Amino acid sequence: MFFIHQALSKQMKPRNQKTKEQKKKKKGYIALISAIVISFLLIVITVSLGFGSFFGRFDILDSESKEKSTALAEACVSQAILEASGDTFYSRLTDFTIPISGNKCKRSSEQIGNEIIIKAQAEFNKSYTNLKVIIDNSDFSVVSWKECPNFDASC
């Protein structure tokens, strides 16, 4: 009788019932952590793809600016060749405005022997193009055409 009374007074749960409740809690905890990790990974992937397309837009804008500055420098060189062929030769550094676009470029020309060296720098939207062109003074054909990193004496 004493043993029955003790068992009833403690009102203990059976051992296998406790382990089932603990297993359910562990499964819920694992599911919650898994959902948080997967959500975090999806957010990181989405943000990185968003930044990639955002900065890709600026790369396209920079390449377009470089194309325009190259075209402007080429127009400046063409104008200098035209002026040299018409006996209007500028041997100093000048700022020249392209008539159609209204954009400006710097250029300098010098004659050494039978060659004319034309240097031109154009800037469009903080994108620079520096050209050094050597033409033959007799028939105004292009001997050399190259892009330089800087607009100075080393070019």
C-alpha positions in Angstrom: 0.0 0.0 0.0 2.8 2.3 0.8 4.3 1.9 -2.6 1.0 2.6 -4.4 0.6 5.8 -2.3 4.1 7.0 -3.2 3.5 6.4 -6.9 0.2 8.3 -6.9 1.6 11.2 -4.9 4.5 11.9 -7.2 2.3 11.6 -10.3 5.3 10.9 -12.5 5.0 10.8 -16.2 6.2 7.7 -17.9 9.7 7.9 -19.2 8.9 7.4 -22.9 6.4 10.2 -22.8 9.1 12.7 -21.8 11.4 11.7 -24.6 8.6 12.1 -27.2 8.0 15.7 -26.0 11.7 16.4 -26.2 12.0 15.0 -29.7 9.1 17.2 -30.8 10.8 20.3 -29.4 14.1 19.4 -31.1 12.4 18.9 -34.4 10.7 22.3 -34.1 14.0 24.0 -33.3 15.8 22.4 -36.2 13.0 23.4 -38.6 13.1 27.0 -37.3 16.9 27.3 -37.6 16.7 25.8 -41.1 14.1 28.3 -42.2 16.2 31.2 -40.9 19.4 30.0 -42.7 17.6 29.4 -46.0 15.9 32.9 -45.7 19.3 34.5 -45.0 20.9 32.8 -48.0 18.1 33.8 -50.3 18.4 37.5 -49.1 22.2 37.4 -49.7 21.7 36.0 -53.2 19.0 38.6 -54.1 21.0 41.5 -52.8 24.2 40.4 -54.7 22.3 40.1 -57.9 20.7 43.4 -57.4 24.0 45.1 -56.8 25.5 43.4 -59.9 22.8 44.8 -62.2 23.0 48.2 -60.5 26.7 48.6 -61.0 26.5 47.0 -64.5 24.5 50.0 -65.5 27.4 52.3 -64.6 29.8 50.2 -66.6 27.6 50.7 -69.6 27.5 54.4 -69.0 31.3 54.6 -68.7 31.8 52.7 -71.9 29.4 55.0 -73.7 31.2 58.1 -72.3 34.5 56.6 -73.5 33.1 56.1 -77.0 31.9 59.7 -77.1 35.3 61.0 -75.9 37.0 58.9 -78.6 34.8 60.2 -81.3 35.4 63.8 -80.1 39.2 63.3 -80.1 39.0 61.8 -83.6 36.9 64.8 -84.8 39.5 67.1 -83.3 42.3 65.3 -85.1 40.3 65.4 -88.4 39.8 69.1 -88.0 43.5 69.6 -87.4 44.4 67.6 -90.6 41.9 69.6 -92.6 43.4 72.9 -91.3 46.9 71.6 -92.1 45.9 70.8 -95.6 44.5 74.3 -96.1 47.7 76.0 -94.9 46.1 77.0 -91.6 48.6 75.4 -89.2 48.4 76.0 -85.4 51.6 75.0 -83.7 50.5 75.9 -80.2 48.1 74.2 -77.7 44.6 75.3 -78.5 41.1 74.6 -77.2 38.9 73.7 -80.1 35.2 73.6 -80.2 33.7 71.0 -82.5 31.0 72.9 -84.5 28.3 70.2 -84.6 28.4 69.0 -81.0 29.6 72.1 -79.2 32.0 70.0 -77.2 35.6 71.1 -76.7 38.9 69.3 -77.1 42.6 70.3 -76.6 45.0 69.9 -79.4 48.6 70.7 -80.3 50.4 70.4 -83.6 54.0 70.6 -84.6 55.8 70.0 -87.8 59.1 68.0 -87.8 60.6 67.6 -91.2 58.0 66.2 -93.6 55.7 65.0 -90.8 53.1 66.8 -88.7 52.5 65.5 -85.2 49.0 66.2 -83.9 48.1 65.5 -80.2 44.5 65.8 -79.2 42.7 65.3 -75.8 38.9 65.1 -75.5 36.9 64.7 -72.3 33.3 63.6 -72.1 31.6 62.9 -68.7 35.0 62.5 -67.0 36.2 60.0 -69.6 39.4 61.1 -71.4 40.9 60.1 -74.8 44.4 61.2 -75.7 45.5 60.7 -79.3 48.8 61.2 -81.0 48.6 61.2 -84.8 51.5 61.6 -87.2 50.7 62.5 -90.8 52.8 63.0 -93.9 52.9 66.6 -94.9 53.0 65.9 -98.6 49.8 63.9 -99.1 48.3 64.1 -95.6 48.2 60.4 -95.2 48.3 58.9 -91.6 51.6 57.5 -90.7 50.8 56.6 -87.1 47.7 56.8 -84.9 47.8 55.8 -81.3 46.0 56.4 -78.0 48.2 57.6 -75.1 47.6 57.4 -71.4 48.4 61.1 -70.8 48.4 64.3 -72.8 52.0 65.4 -72.3 55.4 65.3 -73.9 55.8 61.5 -73.4 52.8 60.9 -75.7 
